[in-house]
């Protein structure tokens, strides 16, 4: 075989080797997630408001790398809630993305415009002086309010009425139910005479009760208050009796502040309780609270359901200690057990280490008259580093006291 033929054979073999090598070293195809993100919940409440009122937008998403809410909100965490005051009817759309694609969900808040050129009567306060019932009435509208009538109710029973003369726009006046005398007792008879029962009355004062006035907003005519010593449930005072559990299992009181399995402890000389989840990724801690009593036969504290009063609300401030840096933050929530024994959480609030104590308030009016037990929950949003969160004065109280 001459030199030229040998050169051609060598060249062909080399090309085959190069092509085979290139095919064998091809980069693997990118791996995509099995499924698109899941939007577990996305809702606003209430969905119908008057202009100037607020609504709470809350969401819970799984499997997303980014979560965006439009209009005008932008990127958010996988779980959270926002208090908003839209000026007009708006549809919020949540888009959850990952490498497999995107999932969307929408919710609409209907906003009723405040009608200009009409009065708007509001009861701003009600109070007792000796046996006389006083109240404050204000015209928040943009037109003069003609004469009207105000009604006074105790536990749903009408007790008195009062004439109100014309009110100019912005004018507030203090008036008295002159034909009524408060003679209701605030203490009742207890099974043990040395421990008197506190009695609470649901008091309601309603402006424009006979509806002769065309108002711009008739949904704010009444003020409801609870009169009496009232109901208070202090989560700090009951913490040593609560049943504490973390993702590591049951926790016993007292607990070491640095325990890796989770802990609850107090800040000395301060109304602050600290909840620490188990120190693992997405670790959590839950405290179950109820009404405690001493069982004389077992010589132990036992738990039963709490009777939730009307106008009850949970209030607290939540945040990290000053200077603490938590990479992913935590999520906090108040929960309760329904009639079937299922644990139901109210709005879950994400907390980041921004140096601030944030209000976490829950309206418990939906539970009025019911019996239940409550839970406090803290869960790490990923990293277990620096996930201990402070709860300042966590309490259930009655509005109007």
Steps between C-alpha positions, in 0.01 A plus 500: 500500500652834403553795738189687386269205579654454846438868571131472400447193721663669798286811454173300483583303814584819688169662405306196619684510833437872548129472416457201734676687781277804455184290512613315812575827689173680419362695801200337670160657439391737780284342769166668556289475818236232507217749539414866488457689830186439706295797627346356817303816571470858375215711633397844620270573788268675505441498126256793507598825674421869491760741367755569773450166677756220518518141379754227581660313211652163601665216310676166540709352215705180471783412261563849361832673446332840462160633603370825350174684570362768271403775472746718694618239754784307333710213632400338831583195709326166455268569795376834626231762538465872430251759624393713205277803439408495130334814367296318237388149413810295422590144403821375657686228309763275656754334269718218635797393284755222489697329221195289409288805428260732680167480684264795552203580722288813532270657757287814465428769761190707423533860621188714535575871442403743774225718360585869515256759622331288771529483880654200676411452867739299719495418873861553613468417872261394777563517873349508850507784750343365820168360369477724192586372150680745272611464138682698232351537154683648201406596145787374285321584177522804273145630551292610798327214683133582573350414842506128580448245779755285682410164664666334800506118539616272782557135405288551188207659687406859417510705822482864391497754215636852466427792267796645307478845347668595171875438469726696266766312297782398737306601814508269805266527797473326839144404597324311779214250513313720747202263539715200603687415821763224507415264786656179369741335747855419391539217754291186536474215749771235487483142624754623753368831645857616558571484124243724325429444131579782261207586274552650156231679298493544124409867454408644159431860401354555150476834319225578247308208652173584327682560167346835402836621364655395170861441601809439290574194716242319715737220599670699777197628692542274806767470768516172695686483833538254789441662838626342821835376622525308177682189388879468486703191418874554547712251302812586698341431838365166374816392314628269775168308488477484120586180314812567291606291201770550237597315185727300734211389724350591839668778702490525880498816709737662595715502185859600435522804274772340285329163460532368144165319526307826550434726798275759662635752750440853631707820483553617859315814608327519162158391364675289234480126439750336262406198285780300337426227242708183483838585346452316171395619157131604513487412871193605696355541850136508612343581837147378575304726739171451682314587820691339786361380832629300794357150532477423871488125439805476272678795668597628157415784263261394224395673180157569357362721223498878519162674471562767236305821575359749252732774371806286576829567327855367522776760511878478515817646352740253340862535390862399547734627771697814407806419291397143421533396135278213388582387142148388406282628783200317643122480468277558804131430550216464750281194457201330658323163496163478324203282600653201322830537683688627194767766552412817307751783464412866460715718274860377492742792521859484373752669733847611388790633706446865413546637852126571538221361718196446276132502601333161476130546575215255439126576514335210686139609440441186291554292817269705727295273726703191409731285710846418373871479576764720336854443375799725437725384215845596371660327200837566339481600134796279412829552685499422876746779574369767742130407489403594858217755481371741766128532580422819691187489722311225312142525631135447413289793618158649440476816297326792663680489836 
